[in-house]
Amino acid sequence: MLGFIALPLLFPTSLAVAISDPVHENKQGSSSAHRHVEALILGGGVAGVIAARTFHEQGIDDFLIVEARNELGGRLKSATFGGKTIELGANWIQGTQTGNGPENPILTLAKKHNLRTQYNDLFGSLTTYDNNGAVNYLDVVDTSIDAFVNHTIYSGTRLTQNLVDLSSRSAYDLIGVKPRDIHAKAAEYFNVDFEYAQKPDQNSAIAGSWGGFSEENLLSIDQRGFKAFIQEEANTFLKPRQLRLKSTVKSISWSDSGVRVVLKDGTTISANYALCTFSLGVLQNDDVLFIPKLPGMFIDFLASSMTMATYTKIFLKFPKKFWFDTEMALYADPERGHYPVWQSLDHKHFLPGSGLIFVTVTGDYSKRIEALPDSQVKAEVLNVLQSMFPNITVPPPLDFYFPRWTSDPLYRGSYSNWPPSFVQQHHVNLRSNVDRLYFAGEATSMKYYGFLHGAYFEGLDVAQSIIKCITHQSCVRVEHFDKAQNGIPYDI
């Protein structure tokens, strides 16, 4: 999904350096600094930038984007590693276009700004391993792909029949799929966890059946960074006074007359309307104080909510390539999820000659390694590589790195995931505004939660709702439920 930092970030001809921040320049830590705007956008990721563009296109230019980092992009985070630009967060355009159907808007922007991408043959260019070395179980992977398709069809049938949701694990059980050996479990991980960043028993079966633009995945290998498409888009309309970087929000006061934000340096910014695009993880973790507290229906959602999943890419730089010639490799370990999915960047289609490879872990395993010292994670990863290649001595890497998404207070995870206990009323409430404070991001997208294009559509849609209020066309509260209730009461 959305995909996935002590390393120096790249700042090419991006908005981060092309546009200075006059508000930031003048404040000098002063608590007396204040500014008022018509519309305030909190967060400079895809949803925030697209919302700003929507305001601009409708003639509303009295807006301000407040971003905690020193560049736009949100969870589009790149870094310099081993002499190349790597993607710590979102990495793929997931789904392009089916036939003459609509084109993924992320692809549209990527083409507009000449982003360099490459088709990533995730399942067709694959070598398989286990703890005894190379072993061919591609037939097991193919069977697992068929099982995932059948699981999706079954879950979609439940959706059309208005049946209650199940976990993906339960859906698999009901169609007779029960992976038992390490190869089958690794293949299932590749189909489920690698996509949703959580295990089958943590995923909604029905929500996973909604589909997207296509099955094609384009990997960004642009040395400006994947973030270039949204930064360059911002460059087409954004003025210096409309952006404030390196500004972390401390509190948000909301009412029926406007919104007031206090930054951690004491600066205050007020607005007639505000759009909060913070990640679900930040909202759940209480990293920002809301005054007054958000209503009960919103708190109920956050408490029994979608989950913030974590997807961690662990990068290694070696003097030269010694591994598989395919794009991908799958490693089956007695412990499910133990460094299973590998991708070679030193491949003719990606970054040939780079000596770069990365392995992905997800969910609870991501949280586990975040709590460990780098040295221990590095030793574990190298042990897995030695198991995969028992006939050589795996050399020490020249460099090693992985981000800690869950512990980062700006994110608290990688992207949202829909659990089986979650119901539609909860999701509707996340999209609901409270007076003049609105919310948008990939997590608020019903169909495209977890995806960059979900953030795009939500930024566009919610900005249009705010514009209607500003221009006095119509200003109605976004749909919400005071309580999420069962259709049939429990009879105890």
Solvent accessible surface area in square Angstrom, and as a share of the most:
residue,aa,sasa,rsa
1,M,10,0.05
2,L,8,0.04
3,G,1,0.01
4,F,0,0.00
5,I,39,0.20
6,A,103,0.80
7,L,36,0.18
8,P,95,0.59
9,L,39,0.19
10,L,50,0.25
11,F,72,0.30
12,P,44,0.28
13,T,110,0.64
14,S,2,0.01
15,L,0,0.00
16,A,15,0.11
17,V,91,0.52
18,A,67,0.52
19,I,17,0.09
20,S,64,0.42
21,D,11,0.06
22,P,41,0.26
23,V,26,0.15
24,H,49,0.22
25,E,92,0.41
26,N,121,0.62
27,K,22,0.09
28,Q,155,0.69
29,G,47,0.45
30,S,45,0.29
31,S,85,0.55
32,S,96,0.62
33,A,27,0.21
34,H,105,0.47
35,R,35,0.13
36,H,100,0.44
37,V,0,0.00
38,E,41,0.18
39,A,2,0.01
40,L,1,0.00
41,I,0,0.00
42,L,0,0.00
43,G,11,0.10
44,G,1,0.01
45,G,14,0.14
46,V,8,0.05
47,A,5,0.04
48,G,0,0.00
49,V,0,0.00
50,I,0,0.00
51,A,0,0.00
52,A,0,0.00
53,R,34,0.12
54,T,4,0.02
55,F,1,0.00
56,H,61,0.27
57,E,107,0.48
58,Q,112,0.50
59,G,63,0.61
60,I,19,0.10
61,D,61,0.32
62,D,66,0.34
63,F,0,0.00
64,L,0,0.00
65,I,0,0.00
66,V,3,0.02
67,E,12,0.05
68,A,30,0.23
69,R,17,0.06
70,N,57,0.29
71,E,0,0.00
72,L,1,0.00
73,G,1,0.01
74,G,13,0.13
75,R,32,0.12
76,L,1,0.01
77,K,10,0.04
78,S,0,0.00
79,A,0,0.00
80,T,48,0.28
81,F,3,0.01
82,G,27,0.26
83,G,67,0.64
84,K,69,0.29
85,T,11,0.07
86,I,3,0.02
87,E,8,0.04
88,L,0,0.00
89,G,0,0.00
90,A,0,0.00
91,N,8,0.04
92,W,17,0.06
93,I,2,0.01
94,Q,30,0.13
95,G,3,0.03
96,T,9,0.05
97,Q,73,0.33
98,T,89,0.52
99,G,66,0.63
100,N,161,0.82
101,G,26,0.25
102,P,107,0.67
103,E,48,0.22
104,N,0,0.00
105,P,13,0.08
106,I,1,0.01
107,L,20,0.10
108,T,63,0.37
109,L,7,0.04
110,A,3,0.02
111,K,118,0.50
112,K,114,0.48
113,H,22,0.10
114,N,125,0.64
115,L,16,0.08
116,R,132,0.48
117,T,39,0.23
118,Q,52,0.23
119,Y,99,0.38
120,N,2,0.01
121,D,40,0.21
122,L,24,0.12
123,F,79,0.33
124,G,61,0.59
125,S,21,0.13
126,L,12,0.06
127,T,38,0.22
128,T,5,0.03
129,Y,8,0.03
130,D,11,0.06
131,N,59,0.30
132,N,124,0.63
133,G,2,0.02
134,A,78,0.61
135,V,54,0.31
136,N,117,0.60
137,Y,5,0.02
138,L,64,0.32
139,D,99,0.52
140,V,42,0.24
141,V,2,0.01
142,D,83,0.43
143,T,90,0.52
144,S,15,0.10
145,I,48,0.24
146,D,86,0.45
147,A,11,0.08
148,F,45,0.19
149,V,75,0.43
150,N,78,0.40
151,H,4,0.02
152,T,36,0.21
153,I,109,0.55
154,Y,58,0.22
155,S,0,0.00
156,G,19,0.19
157,T,58,0.34
158,R,31,0.11
159,L,76,0.38
160,T,113,0.66
161,Q,108,0.48
162,N,140,0.72
163,L,79,0.39
164,V,114,0.65
165,D,39,0.20
166,L,39,0.19
167,S,17,0.11
168,S,4,0.03
169,R,70,0.25
170,S,40,0.26
171,A,0,0.00
172,Y,4,0.01
173,D,59,0.30
174,L,109,0.54
175,I,54,0.27
176,G,62,0.60
177,V,39,0.23
178,K,108,0.46
179,P,28,0.18
180,R,184,0.67
181,D,82,0.42
182,I,49,0.25
183,H,38,0.17
184,A,24,0.19
185,K,75,0.32
186,A,7,0.06
187,A,0,0.00
188,E,7,0.03
189,Y,5,0.02
190,F,3,0.01
191,N,10,0.05
192,V,1,0.01
193,D,2,0.01
194,F,18,0.07
195,E,48,0.21
196,Y,23,0.09
197,A,0,0.00
198,Q,18,0.08
199,K,82,0.35
200,P,1,0.01
201,D,80,0.41
202,Q,49,0.22
203,N,3,0.02
204,S,4,0.03
205,A,0,0.00
206,I,16,0.08
207,A,5,0.04
208,G,16,0.16
209,S,21,0.14
210,W,54,0.19
211,G,55,0.53
212,G,51,0.49
213,F,16,0.07
214,S,34,0.22
215,E,168,0.75
216,E,67,0.30
217,N,28,0.14
218,L,22,0.11
219,L,1,0.01
220,S,6,0.04
221,I,11,0.06
222,D,12,0.06
223,Q,73,0.32
224,R,64,0.23
225,G,0,0.00
226,F,0,0.00
227,K,0,0.00
228,A,3,0.02
229,F,0,0.00
230,I,0,0.00
231,Q,2,0.01
232,E,36,0.16
233,E,3,0.01
234,A,0,0.00
235,N,54,0.28
236,T,82,0.47
237,F,11,0.05
238,L,8,0.04
239,K,110,0.47
240,P,60,0.38
241,R,128,0.47
242,Q,6,0.03
243,L,0,0.00
244,R,0,0.00
245,L,9,0.05
246,K,119,0.50
247,S,5,0.03
248,T,45,0.26
249,V,8,0.05
250,K,115,0.49
251,S,8,0.05
252,I,0,0.00
253,S,28,0.18
254,W,32,0.11
255,S,44,0.28
256,D,107,0.55
257,S,85,0.55
258,G,12,0.11
259,V,4,0.02
260,R,112,0.41
261,V,0,0.00
262,V,29,0.17
263,L,1,0.01
264,K,131,0.56
265,D,47,0.25
266,G,22,0.21
267,T,2,0.01
268,T,15,0.09
269,I,0,0.00
270,S,20,0.13
271,A,3,0.02
272,N,42,0.22
273,Y,17,0.06
274,A,1,0.00
275,L,1,0.00
276,C,2,0.01
277,T,17,0.10
278,F,42,0.17
279,S,9,0.06
280,L,3,0.01
281,G,3,0.03
282,V,9,0.05
283,L,13,0.07
284,Q,61,0.27
285,N,73,0.37
286,D,120,0.62
287,D,43,0.23
288,V,15,0.09
289,L,104,0.52
290,F,22,0.09
291,I,80,0.41
292,P,76,0.48
293,K,170,0.72
294,L,11,0.06
295,P,42,0.26
296,G,57,0.55
297,M,14,0.06
298,F,0,0.00
299,I,83,0.42
300,D,61,0.31
301,F,0,0.00
302,L,24,0.12
303,A,89,0.69
304,S,45,0.29
305,S,9,0.06
306,M,0,0.00
307,T,46,0.27
308,M,18,0.08
309,A,1,0.01
310,T,1,0.01
311,Y,3,0.01
312,T,0,0.00
313,K,0,0.00
314,I,0,0.00
315,F,2,0.01
316,L,0,0.00
317,K,39,0.16
318,F,0,0.00
319,P,83,0.52
320,K,153,0.65
321,K,62,0.26
322,F,45,0.19
323,W,13,0.05
324,F,10,0.04
325,D,114,0.59
326,T,36,0.21
327,E,6,0.03
328,M,1,0.00
329,A,0,0.00
330,L,0,0.00
331,Y,4,0.02
332,A,0,0.00
333,D,26,0.14
334,P,93,0.59
335,E,88,0.39
336,R,65,0.24
337,G,8,0.08
338,H,30,0.13
339,Y,0,0.00
340,P,3,0.02
341,V,2,0.01
342,W,0,0.00
343,Q,2,0.01
344,S,0,0.00
345,L,11,0.06
346,D,13,0.07
347,H,14,0.06
348,K,156,0.66
349,H,72,0.32
350,F,1,0.00
351,L,12,0.06
352,P,85,0.54
353,G,71,0.68
354,S,5,0.03
355,G,2,0.02
356,L,1,0.00
357,I,0,0.00
358,F,3,0.01
359,V,0,0.00
360,T,1,0.00
361,V,0,0.00
362,T,7,0.04
363,G,7,0.06
364,D,75,0.39
365,Y,23,0.09
366,S,0,0.00
367,K,95,0.40
368,R,87,0.32
369,I,0,0.00
370,E,21,0.09
371,A,88,0.68
372,L,35,0.17
373,P,77,0.49
374,D,61,0.31
375,S,79,0.51
376,Q,75,0.33
377,V,0,0.00
378,K,65,0.27
379,A,51,0.39
380,E,28,0.12
381,V,0,0.00
382,L,36,0.18
383,N,99,0.51
384,V,4,0.02
385,L,0,0.00
386,Q,63,0.28
387,S,33,0.21
388,M,2,0.01
389,F,30,0.12
390,P,74,0.47
391,N,145,0.74
392,I,72,0.37
393,T,122,0.71
394,V,19,0.11
395,P,43,0.27
396,P,104,0.66
397,P,14,0.09
398,L,114,0.57
399,D,61,0.32
400,F,26,0.11
401,Y,20,0.08
402,F,3,0.01
403,P,0,0.00
404,R,71,0.26
405,W,0,0.00
406,T,38,0.22
407,S,62,0.40
408,D,32,0.16
409,P,73,0.46
410,L,62,0.31
411,Y,10,0.04
412,R,59,0.21
413,G,0,0.00
414,S,0,0.00
415,Y,0,0.00
416,S,0,0.00
417,N,1,0.00
418,W,13,0.05
419,P,11,0.07
420,P,38,0.24
421,S,87,0.56
422,F,5,0.02
423,V,64,0.37
424,Q,111,0.49
425,Q,44,0.20
426,H,17,0.07
427,H,0,0.00
428,V,16,0.09
429,N,1,0.01
430,L,3,0.01
431,R,52,0.19
432,S,0,0.00
433,N,8,0.04
434,V,3,0.01
435,D,62,0.32
436,R,69,0.25
437,L,0,0.00
438,Y,4,0.02
439,F,3,0.01
440,A,3,0.02
441,G,10,0.09
442,E,3,0.01
443,A,7,0.06
444,T,6,0.03
445,S,6,0.04
446,M,60,0.27
447,K,99,0.42
448,Y,30,0.11
449,Y,6,0.02
450,G,0,0.00
451,F,35,0.14
452,L,13,0.06
453,H,5,0.02
454,G,0,0.00
455,A,9,0.07
456,Y,24,0.09
457,F,69,0.29
458,E,14,0.06
459,G,0,0.00
460,L,50,0.25
461,D,62,0.32
462,V,5,0.03
463,A,0,0.00
464,Q,80,0.36
465,S,39,0.25
466,I,1,0.01
467,I,8,0.04
468,K,93,0.39
469,C,5,0.03
470,I,28,0.14
471,T,61,0.36
472,H,166,0.74
473,Q,121,0.54
474,S,57,0.37
475,C,76,0.45
476,V,121,0.70
477,R,106,0.39
478,V,28,0.16
479,E,110,0.49
480,H,56,0.25
481,F,73,0.30
482,D,112,0.58
483,K,146,0.62
484,A,33,0.25
485,Q,129,0.57
486,N,88,0.45
487,G,83,0.79
488,I,148,0.75
489,P,110,0.69
490,Y,169,0.64
491,D,148,0.77
492,I,201,1.02
